[in-house]
Amino acid sequence: MKNFTALAVLLTNVSIALFGVGEKTLNISGASAWKLERAVDVIELKGIRPNSVLSLVSSGSAGGAMEKNLDLYLSFDEGEPVRFRDSAGNYSLLIGESLQNVERRWARKGAGAALFSGAHSVSWRSAGNEPLTFKAKNPNALFYAGRNLSDFSIEFFLYPANMESGEEIFDWTATAGRSEGMNANKLQYIRAVVAKNRIHWQFENFFCSTDSEVSSKNITLSSMTALTPSRWSHHLIRFEAGTGLLEYLVDGNIEAVTYATSSGMERGEVLTPVIGERGRFAIGRQFNGFVDELKVSGAFETSSVANRYAAKGGKIETSPFELGASGGELRKIDVTGGVLRISGKNLENNYTRGGAFLFQDGAQLQFFVRTAETSYSLSKSEWAPFKSGAELHGLKGRFAQIRADFYPSGDLESAPYIESFNVEFLVKKPPKPPVRLSALARDGSVELSWKEEDSGAAGYIVYYGVRPGEYFGTGAGRGESPVDVGKQSSVKLDSLKNGVLYYFAVAAYDDSGPKNPGEFSREVSARPLRMLE
């Protein structure tokens, strides 16, 4: 362990000598791979600038009751359609050859979205050529045959290319009723179809009376607002079993309200959703556009957020980086980056090379830095705020670390990004080594003397060992190598072995905190012998 300590000191000194002195610049960016110690809701994005940038996660998490009671979740973030899956694990998917995906840049949230081309069979029975179908694979699924549902919600993001009448966004179809009798094998479905630039939700034989399994009521809800092609919108249909309330919301606004009750109003018997046999879902039948973040839950969702980014934002901390040597001083940190706003296939990129990083839409970046003499003591240092390009004062140490806080725009639709940090710092010049080092052998000791070369030296360190250039010596009365002898120009090392040839070098250090030793002096040698006394 002692030899290892001596080696660490030696290598540290050598690295300082190789690094040199004066002003230095360090680039932290995607050009050489981002080195982060911590990232909270921040990810690396490509295709925005020549090298990858850091920006906020467009998370698909809805939070609230939806996440606690999640039944189905298709994020479409897996990269390629064959890898799409239900993250909740309750449904098995069948992917058609026509289904494609789009990358993060065009997705509404997360790393991707599903792309539907529109050329598919209308018939719900034609499963072979449909882009995406899935069915319940275990009794935990809400839409497993024979279940009576309580509260439920269905939500997704939609980016239509045309909004043509007849496009079918969502379809769940099953067979309702008993296996015998006049009402057996009735078609049961939930559908979201397009007509006159609006989406119409149709519930057929889905809400049933408790008095009779086959007694049901058909319900239709239609949006009041016409949807605009080539624009993302958020759709939520939700049911509250306690009152029978059934609502349809678009972008968080209520578009249609009804009651699944015997009276159709807030009174009478509340009808129960009953899941029939052989049920399955089909998504994007004859639809042309994108679908993202499809979720089903066993809750009446009240906190689902249609915005791209979460208001809380995110943050990153870089890995600690060296400022050359002890006593290094930060001078300036230049930041490049900008703000992104994505709307379907349209990308608005407001790039900047500095400034306050407070954008007109309210998106903002805030920067902090801290320094310390050791990497492990950085956590005890206070974060100091800084502005890109501004002169820094009083930030000294061998190690530094940068933090950035990301805040989205006021409408939560755009996010700032960082392209690079360019760190300017001053490496403190270590004192020059002493000159005219000489060694005089004695009985069991060696006397060393030298001449001071640098008046800025606060003291000297003596290195010794039994091989040239390898100063791992032990046994001297003043301790193992290296030996701090303070502010003096000579020293006697005793308790050495007679007959052994020792090699010596001396380095000067400054007063920068932890000693900042400079380069070695020239090497000298001496062999202690008894006859010399």
VENPEKA-V493949 format. One record per run of one state. SS is the DSSP state (alpha for helix, beta for strand, coil for the rest). FROM is the first residue (numbers start at 1). LEN is the number of residues. If there is no record, write none. Layout:
SS_FROM_LEN, SS_FROM_LEN
This chain:
coil_1_1, alpha_2_18, coil_20_2, beta_22_8, alpha_30_3, coil_33_3, beta_36_5, coil_41_1, beta_42_4, coil_46_7, beta_53_4, coil_57_7, alpha_64_5, coil_69_1, beta_70_5, coil_75_6, alpha_81_3, coil_84_7, beta_91_5, coil_96_4, beta_100_4, coil_104_8, beta_112_6, coil_118_14, beta_132_5, coil_137_11, beta_148_2, coil_150_2, beta_152_9, coil_161_7, beta_168_9, coil_177_9, beta_186_10, coil_196_2, beta_198_11, coil_209_7, beta_216_7, coil_223_9, beta_232_9, coil_241_4, beta_245_6, coil_251_2, beta_253_7, coil_260_1, beta_261_1, coil_262_8, beta_270_1, coil_271_1, beta_272_3, coil_275_2, beta_277_7, coil_284_4, beta_288_10, coil_298_16, beta_314_5, coil_319_2, beta_321_2, coil_323_6, beta_329_15, coil_344_2, beta_346_7, coil_353_2, beta_355_1, coil_356_2, beta_358_1, coil_359_5, beta_364_9, coil_373_2, alpha_375_6, coil_381_3, beta_384_3, coil_387_1, beta_388_1, coil_389_2, beta_391_1, coil_392_4, beta_396_1, coil_397_2, beta_399_9, coil_408_6, beta_414_14, coil_428_7, beta_435_8, coil_443_2, beta_445_7, coil_452_7, beta_459_7, coil_466_1, beta_467_1, coil_468_2, beta_470_1, coil_471_12, beta_483_4, coil_487_3, beta_490_4, coil_494_7, beta_501_9, coil_510_7, beta_517_1, coil_518_6, beta_524_4, coil_528_2, alpha_530_3, coil_533_1
